[in-house]
Amino acid sequence: MTKEQQAVLFVDDEQNVLNSLKRLLYDEPWDMFFADSGDKGLEVLEKEKIDLVVSDVRMPVMDGIAFLKKVKGLYPHIVRVFLSGHADHNAVVQALAEGSAQQLLPKPWKDEELKEVLRGALKQAAELQKKNEGLQKIINSLSSLPAMPHTYLKIKECLTNINNVSIDQIADLIEQDTSISAELLRWANSALFGQRYQVDTVKRAVLVLGLDIVGGMVLSESLFGSVTPGAAQGFDIKAFQTHSVASGLTAKLLISELPYTDAKDEDRAFTAGLLHDIGKLIEARYLGDQFKKIITSARQKNISMFKAEQEILGTTHEEIGAYLAEWWSLPSFIVNSVRWHHNPALCKADRSIIASVHVANILVQQFELGGSGNYGPPEPDPESWALFNLTEELLASIKESVLQSMV
């Protein structure tokens, strides 16, 4: 195996499946290894440098869930994908939620779809290799974003009274929580639920998943839990939630001012604004002392978290959040908004949505609605700012509308 070549391990107890994969992928630029059991798969992993493991779920002796759980524990940096033709939702959902795998492929598969998922997973692994190894392990070991307990309680109460609650009401409630919104969009866009078209709003995610699945996800103990209050002095998780919701509302109002947009664009702007800072949640929950150093540095130097992250981590919450959003197959407008909301001029796609999120992020800071850990003055992108023709009257109207919606 050449040093530059990436490697994929396929594990399936059916030899005909392994043979089909060999034929289908023979001309791909990867080294491939094949094993017909979990034990043999572990033997391969001991000897070879593997970047991606694809495992069937139902196998004798050691099933795919147990196998990938072991892989996660022994090699957390390796990307893991389930291959399953069985509709055993409960077991697979639980395994995915626990992080045994980050994605699922249907069996039988569509050839081009399978190739694209594998290429995307290997691309993601290659990009993460450019970052420090500790960060790569953190990202690949994640399965769910932390959620706020207060919102959990509200959603649970809503679902227990389902006969008197509409889908719109449930979606509106879920949209107030960054991590639950991300989780539902992730699942709704997964092959597990047979969705081959992108789901890009929370309401559509609820309709695709169904109330039973939504309820299970919201209430599931498999979520990592919320970020501990006081995780770092200067970072308030409740203020962060307020900032995220207000950013979504503001982005929605901004994009509605453009002549060529519609209700779908407004929904997308809200979703993108809601999720734009998910990388900070990951830092707060998993980077511990480094996150505290970031907050302290930003406060003492009166600079943005973005600059403090670059100094301390060599990466940013934009990059961390975008890696996760892309791997979870969230729609491109969300990935791009997460990745470029501080530098919208660097992305040519989804420009109006990214611009709305960029401007909303700054306006919400000026409105003093919540907080996201920033201390330095904002750095507005002139082109994005000019796009919305922000008169004093419009700014006052947006602020009033957001404040009313937040009550």
Summary of the structure (lengths in Angstrom):
residues: 407
radius of gyration: 21.6
end to end distance: 59.7
largest distance: 68.4
contacts: 1422
relative contact order: 0.09
helix: 61%
strand: 7%
